[in-house]
């Protein structure tokens, strides 16, 4: 059975991506959470991850002695191991598109990542309003994401037909747009609702909301409640 090492579901967008794929396609796996420390550079997090992965990061997938430590590489491997599951779209053109938009997310959108860190349980509409006014790059990146989402083949469906790796990679963006209440079109909100209704997405969010860990350096916009 696969072992997937992840960090906190509330904060770890990279962990979310392969976890969603495994869950969505009913691939059995063991989930192992290594929580972030409450303060930066404290606690055993780095040592615990280094004991598994020499680059000191999660997610990590272990499969019968093989270690994979990059979220896209993990998903590509899962697609190869489970060809009957169509983790990539079966249609050749949609599959090519899915790979392009997945790679774009994997390597881009730095302003969105940096300004709007994933924090599922937070409600930061006022912060989002300020960021939207002050950060032109953030507005440009959200516009590009909306363009990608607007080109899905069915307005009532996923990015490239059925749920695929591409949707898994954009799932953390859905949570960011919610947390920061960034202004997006009705068509974008429709895709967000489609994603939020997916059982794997609901399972991840439920897990995030059940966590009681407060990571100070990932909570730059709010104070810990008393």
Helices and strands as residue ranges (DSSP letters): E 2-6, H 13-24, E 29-33, H 45-50, E 60-63, E 66-68, H 71-81, G 83-85, H 92-107, H 110-115, H 125-134, H 136-150, H 165-179, H 186-196, H 199-210, G 216-218
